[in-house]
Amino acid sequence: MIASSISFFMLILIYFCLGMYKPRMVLFGMKKPNRLSVIIFTSIAVMMAATMFGAGVKHKQDPLSEQTAETTKSEAKTTIEIPKPADGNEPVPELPPPGSSSEKSAGVKTDVKAEAEPTKQ
């Protein structure tokens, strides 16, 4: 967008120079072209080119625009591996017995009533 705004500005400059030299060359559709019309049209076009340039610079400096472009590219190439369910042959880690030194050092309080098996009814 920056390059196109610079090109647009160069065309405006050529238009302005030709319009100031002979207004009939650039304002061929008017009955009585004058230099004031060339100045008004040129000033509006310069504001458009400046806005394009500013938007291009802002877009170039915006970190989110680069990040979203990179994530879009990486998402297209990334494949997700589906986890396989456990088949039951893997050993289950053993828990330390209640009241062991590892639980006391970790600050875990054990309640004897909570560890008891529920009563059958």
C-alpha positions in Angstrom: 0.0 0.0 0.0 3.0 2.3 0.6 4.4 1.8 -2.9 1.0 2.4 -4.5 0.5 5.6 -2.5 3.9 6.9 -3.6 3.1 6.1 -7.2 -0.3 7.9 -6.8 1.5 10.9 -5.4 3.9 11.0 -8.4 0.9 10.9 -10.8 -0.7 13.8 -8.8 2.5 15.8 -9.2 2.6 15.3 -12.9 -1.2 16.2 -13.1 -0.5 19.4 -11.1 2.5 20.4 -13.3 0.5 19.9 -16.5 -2.6 21.6 -15.0 -0.6 24.7 -14.0 1.0 24.9 -17.4 -2.2 24.3 -19.5 -5.4 23.6 -17.6 -7.1 22.5 -20.8 -4.8 19.5 -21.0 -6.0 18.0 -17.7 -9.5 19.4 -17.4 -10.6 18.6 -21.0 -14.2 18.0 -20.0 -14.8 21.5 -18.7 -15.9 24.5 -20.9 -13.7 27.0 -19.2 -10.9 25.2 -17.2 -9.0 27.3 -14.8 -6.0 26.8 -12.5 -8.1 27.0 -9.3 -9.9 23.8 -10.3 -6.6 22.1 -10.8 -5.4 23.2 -7.3 -8.6 22.0 -5.7 -8.5 18.6 -7.4 -4.8 18.2 -6.6 -5.2 19.1 -2.9 -8.0 16.5 -2.6 -5.8 13.9 -4.3 -2.8 14.7 -2.1 -5.0 14.1 1.0 -6.0 10.7 -0.4 -2.4 9.8 -1.1 -1.3 10.8 2.4 -4.1 8.8 3.9 -3.1 5.7 1.9 0.5 6.2 2.9 -0.4 6.6 6.6 -2.6 3.5 6.5 0.2 1.5 4.9 2.8 2.6 7.5 0.3 1.7 10.3 -0.4 -1.7 8.8 3.3 -2.4 8.4 4.1 -1.4 12.0 1.1 -3.2 13.6 2.4 -6.4 15.3 -1.0 -8.1 15.3 -1.2 -8.0 11.5 2.2 -9.8 11.2 1.2 -12.2 14.0 -2.1 -13.1 12.4 -0.4 -13.6 9.0 2.2 -15.9 10.6 -0.5 -17.9 12.6 -2.6 -18.3 9.4 0.4 -19.8 7.6 1.4 -22.0 10.5 -2.2 -23.3 11.0 -2.3 -24.4 7.4 0.8 -26.5 7.8 0.2 -27.8 11.3 -1.4 -31.2 11.8 -3.0 -32.2 15.0 -2.2 -35.6 16.3 -5.2 -37.4 17.9 -4.3 -39.0 21.2 -4.7 -42.8 21.4 -6.8 -44.2 24.3 -5.0 -46.2 26.9 -5.3 -50.0 26.4 -5.1 -50.9 30.0 -1.7 -52.6 30.0 0.1 -49.5 31.3 0.9 -49.6 35.1 -0.9 -47.2 37.3 1.4 -45.2 39.7 1.0 -46.2 43.3 -0.1 -43.7 45.8 1.8 -43.3 49.1 0.0 -44.8 52.1 -2.0 -42.4 54.2 0.1 -40.7 56.9 3.4 -41.3 55.1 6.2 -38.8 55.5 5.8 -37.5 51.9 2.3 -36.2 52.6 3.3 -34.6 55.9 6.2 -32.8 54.3 4.0 -31.6 51.6 1.5 -30.2 54.1 -1.3 -32.6 53.2 -3.7 -33.3 56.0 -5.3 -36.7 56.0 -8.6 -37.4 57.6 -9.1 -40.9 58.9 -12.9 -40.7 58.6 -12.7 -39.6 55.0 -10.4 -42.4 54.0 -12.6 -45.1 55.5 -14.7 -47.1 53.1 -18.4 -46.1 52.9 -20.8 -48.3 54.7 -22.9 -50.7 52.7 -26.7 -50.4 53.1 
